[in-house]
Amino acid sequence: MEFERALYSRRAVREYADRPVDEAVLRQLIDAAIQAPSAVDEQPWIFSIVRDPILLARISEAAKAHVLAGALARSLPEHLHDRLADANFDVLYHAPVLIVISSASPGPWAPINCALAAENLMLAARDAGLGSCWIGLVQDWLTTPEGKAAIGAPETCLPVAPIILGHPLNQPAPVARKEPEIIWVGR
């Protein structure tokens, strides 16, 4: 697939086929992710790849409980709060893979470095015919000692980007984009 096509057709995918993703493909996605720039060329990334369905279900349940018990619950729209309270709702949308991109050091650029790697990974996934979605609802739980332990991450790291991956059941249609606000400065 051409880069432009991957860029313009990448969408958040929340419905996946019950098929595993080959390890060789996952390694290619990680290789694409580490081509991202990083502040002062730190390249701080740690990639946790979770493919065990039992662990994925445990992560979903723990993250839902964490969100509902925390301050974020008060700011959630009612429909989202109701979904999280539904025992049948899987925050990870039954995806066969969760890749969490963490920063080895929690410095000031950690979120930016990991977000850049995540975008590369998601575009490479689209190019490989896979779907992906950044799952923000598990981010806070992953920063807890229990969350870090679940993904095998060192205690000193900062988990930033939880990305689910899999073979999409369908490709979501493009979403209209707002006209950007552009401020031209200088000439």
N, C-alpha and C positions, 0 to 999 in steps of 0.2 A: 504494500500500500504506500502511496506517496505521502510525504509528511503533511502536506496541506489537507489531504483527505482525512488523515488520522486526526489532525487538529480540529477540523470542522465537524467531524462526525463523532468525536468522543463525547459520551454522555454518562451520567450516573446510571449504572445498571443495578437493578434490585430484584431481578428474577434470573435464576441460574439453572442450567441443566444439571442433573445428578451425574456428572462426569468429573473425574479428577483432571488436574492440570499437570502435565508432564514436568518432572524435575528439570529437564533440560530447558524447557520454556521458562520456568521460574528463574533459572540461572541467567538466561538471556535478559529477562526483565530487570534483574538486579544489576547486570552489567550496564544496561541502559540507564538505570537510576544513578549509578556512580559516575556517569559522564556529566552530571550536573555540576555547576559551579558551587563553590562553598567559600565562605568568608576566610580570608587569608589562607586559602587552599588547605584548610584543616581536614577536609574529607572525614568528618566525624561519624559517619553512618554505621549503625548496627542494624541488621535486618533480621527480624524474628519471623520465621515462616511457620504458620500453624495450619496443619492439614487434618488433624485428628478431629472427627466429628463430635466426639464426646467433649473434648476440650473446647471446641468452638461453641457448643451449646452452653457449657459452663461459663465461658467468657460473656456470652450474651446475657445470661441470667444475672451474673454478678454486676455487669455494667448497668442493666436496667434497675436493679435494686439500689445501686450506688446513686444513680441519677435521681430516682424517686425520693431517696432519703436526704439528698443534699439541697443546697440553695438553688441549683439550676431548675429544680422541679417547679419552683414558684414562678419562673419566667417562661415556662413552656406553654405553647398554645394548648388549649384544652384537648383537641383531637390527638395531639402527640402524647400528652400525659395519659390519656385513655389507652393509647396503643401500648405504651410502656407498662401499664398496669395489667394488660392482657397477657396471661400466662402463655398463650400460643404465639405471641409475637416474638420473632427472632430478630434482634437488632442487626445481626449479620446476614439476614435474608437467605439463610441456608446456602451461602456461598461455600464452595469447597476449600477455599484458601483465604487466610488472613495474613497479610504481610504488615508488620508494624515496623516503621522506620523510626529509629531512636537516634538520639545524639549521644555519643560517648561522653560528652561533657555538656553540662547544662549552662553553657555560656550565653551571652546576649544574642548570638546569631543562631543558636540551636534551632528554633522554630523555622527560620528562613532557610537554613541549610537543608533541613529535612523536607520542607515543603517543595523546594526545588527538585530534590531527588524524587519525591512523590509524583510530581507532574511528569517528569521523564518516564517514570515507571508506568503511569496510567496511559500515556500516549503510546508507549511501546506495547502495552497490553492491547490497546485498540488495534494497533498495527498487526498484532499476532492473532487477531480475531477474537480476543477475549473482552469481557466486560469488567469494569471496575467501579468502585465507589468508595470515597473517603467516608468513614463512619465516625463522625464527630461525637456521637453519643457514648462511645467507649473510651474516648481520649482521657478523661479525667480519672476513670477507674484504673486505666493502665499505668498511671503515675503512682499508684499506691504500691506498697510493698507486695501485696497479694497479686496485683496486676502484673508487676514486673516479674514476679516469680512464675506466674502462669505462662509468660512468653519467654522465659529463660533469659531475661535481660539483667545485666548487672544492676545492683542497687544504686550505683552512682550515675546511671544514664538517665536521659529524659526521653520517654516515649512521646512522639509527636504525631506521627501520621499512620493511623490504622486504615489500611486499604484492603477491601475484599476483592477477590478475583474469581473468575470462573468463565465457563462457556455460557454466553447469554441465551436465554430462551427467545428473546427478540431484541432488536436494536431500537431503543427509544428514539422517537422523532426529535429533530432539532427544536430547541426552545428559542423563541424570538429573543434577540438581544436588544437591550436599550441602547439608544444612541449615546456614545461616550461623551462625557464632558471633557473638552480639551482646552487647556490653557496654554497658549503660545507665548513664550517668554523670549524676549530679544528679537532678533531678526527672524 
